[in-house]
Amino acid sequence: MARKTRWVLALLVVAAAAVVGCSGFSDDQATARCNQEQTAHAGGACFDHSTMISCTTAFKDCGDSAVINETACPITYSCP
């Protein structure tokens, strides 16, 4: 009985880790977030079309964990 309980617990831990790892944004959430990012960087030539693509891809893939490289021009976004 204890062996079965440990097996079930191990599966639950793996499932929880998988859910946490998939914390990306929806298309609409990523677009809204990147529109905010674009507004925050308004007036700078370093936020261009490629930046918007990089931004939406990163936020769709990794949500709030997205990493912003503001020293690059154009600005880039990626997952950690």
Secondary structure per residue as TSV (DSSP state, phi and psi in degrees):
chain	resnum	aa	ss	phi	psi
A	1	M	-	360.0	-43.8
A	2	A	H	-63.9	-34.1
A	3	R	H	-64.9	-43.0
A	4	K	H	-64.2	-40.6
A	5	T	H	-62.8	-42.5
A	6	R	H	-64.5	-38.5
A	7	W	H	-63.3	-46.2
A	8	V	H	-63.5	-43.4
A	9	L	H	-61.6	-41.8
A	10	A	H	-62.8	-41.6
A	11	L	H	-64.1	-39.4
A	12	L	H	-64.5	-39.3
A	13	V	H	-64.9	-43.6
A	14	V	H	-64.2	-42.7
A	15	A	H	-63.5	-42.5
A	16	A	H	-64.0	-39.5
A	17	A	H	-64.4	-38.1
A	18	A	H	-66.0	-40.2
A	19	V	H	-66.2	-43.6
A	20	V	H	-63.8	-37.3
A	21	G	H	-68.4	-21.2
A	22	C	-	-103.8	58.8
A	23	S	-	-104.2	33.6
A	24	G	-	-73.6	164.8
A	25	F	-	-87.6	159.8
A	26	S	-	-72.0	169.6
A	27	D	H	-56.6	-46.2
A	28	D	H	-65.3	-41.7
A	29	Q	H	-64.0	-43.2
A	30	A	H	-65.0	-42.6
A	31	T	H	-63.7	-43.5
A	32	A	H	-62.3	-43.5
A	33	R	H	-63.6	-41.3
A	34	C	H	-72.8	-29.6
A	35	N	H	-64.1	-38.7
A	36	Q	H	-64.0	-42.7
A	37	E	H	-61.6	-42.5
A	38	Q	H	-63.2	-42.2
A	39	T	H	-62.9	-40.8
A	40	A	H	-65.0	-27.6
A	41	H	T	-104.6	18.7
A	42	A	T	-58.8	144.1
A	43	G	T	90.9	-14.7
A	44	G	-	-98.0	141.7
A	45	A	T	-80.9	-2.7
A	46	C	T	-86.9	-3.5
A	47	F	-	-108.2	96.1
A	48	D	-	-118.3	-167.0
A	49	H	H	-60.2	-40.8
A	50	S	H	-66.0	-31.7
A	51	T	H	-66.2	-42.0
A	52	M	H	-62.5	-40.7
A	53	I	H	-64.8	-46.2
A	54	S	H	-59.9	-42.5
A	55	C	H	-64.2	-53.3
A	56	T	H	-64.2	-38.0
A	57	T	H	-63.0	-46.3
A	58	A	H	-64.1	-44.1
A	59	F	H	-71.6	-30.4
A	60	K	H	-68.4	-38.9
A	61	D	H	-78.4	-39.3
A	62	C	H	-134.2	11.1
A	63	G	G	56.0	-136.0
A	64	D	G	-66.0	-8.1
A	65	S	G	-82.7	-2.8
A	66	A	-	-56.4	141.1
A	67	V	E	-106.6	131.6
A	68	I	E	-105.6	126.6
A	69	N	E	-105.4	90.0
A	70	E	T	-79.7	-8.7
A	71	T	T	-82.7	-16.2
A	72	A	S	-82.6	152.6
A	73	C	S	-138.3	103.4
A	74	P	S	-76.3	155.7
A	75	I	-	-61.0	142.3
A	76	T	E	-122.8	153.9
A	77	Y	E	-126.6	142.1
A	78	S	E	-153.2	172.1
A	79	C	-	-92.5	148.9
A	80	P	-	-66.8	360.0
